[in-house]
Amino acid sequence: YGFGAVLGWRGDEKSHCFAVNGNESNPEVDGIEGIKRAYEIVLPLIKLSGPTLFTEIIQAAAARADSENVNQSHQVYQVLLILTDGVLNDMDATKNAIVRASSLGISIIIVGIGNADFTNMNILDGDEIRLKGSAGIAKRDIVQFVQYNKYLRPDGSLNSAEFSRAVLDEIPAQVVDYFESQKITPNPPTLARVASSYGTGSSISGIPPAVLPQEYLMQQGQMHAPAPYPSPIANQPIPPPNPYAGFPPQPVPSSTTFYPPNI
């Protein structure tokens, strides 16, 4: 999702929560490359616009977390990552949205980019004082704020290891805190399986090749290196500005993985 933009395909409507791929009924894309491609397509079609409002984005993520109906046999946890370079303009409403989401299986990571005044973001973080709004007090701390510029080296490069550590620092404890509050214990571990087309041939130590890492299978000579995955977004040019024809795409069945259109 994106927020804070004027959408050309909606008659210059300003939106604070829209599907970056243009498909509101199925906003998901396939992996990091899918995210990058969706941004490449949508950026020429929008005009970035303030003010910076978080409420709708948080409510959309919370609604998804609530729809999961988490239980002992269905253990799901959501992480909302917000990238922002602006001063928050809906502080009270954002507080209430976070308070309401604090009972759900969700964490919110806010990354502040640039040199704006991020005082309100630190308040939302709630590390020292539990977040409070007119809707009540947050049941648990679900927000982590990280200022991107603090992890830049003198030469301007990013200290990616320290930055990643800061971004993910609170997630493990927040996940455990949530499932403990729901009296849900970890299910027995299951073996991850590689694609079945790779797992052919004899077994190693009685373990079917399908449950062994690809690298190990190749080392043992039981599997050839797979051909490069044919990415549906490879070799597609970035579209020219304002190519509204065909955007947003037609809705696709929810069971279908959505790939950004070639506009």
PyMOL commands that set and color helices and strands:
alter all, ss='L'
color gray80, all
select helices_A, chain A and resi 8-10+31-45+55-67+91-101+119-125+148-151+160-168+171-181+209-211+214-219
alter helices_A, ss='H'
color red, helices_A
select strands_A, chain A and resi 5-7+13-15+46-48+78-84+106-112+132-133+136-137+143-147
alter strands_A, ss='S'
color yellow, strands_A
deselect
rebuild
show_as cartoon
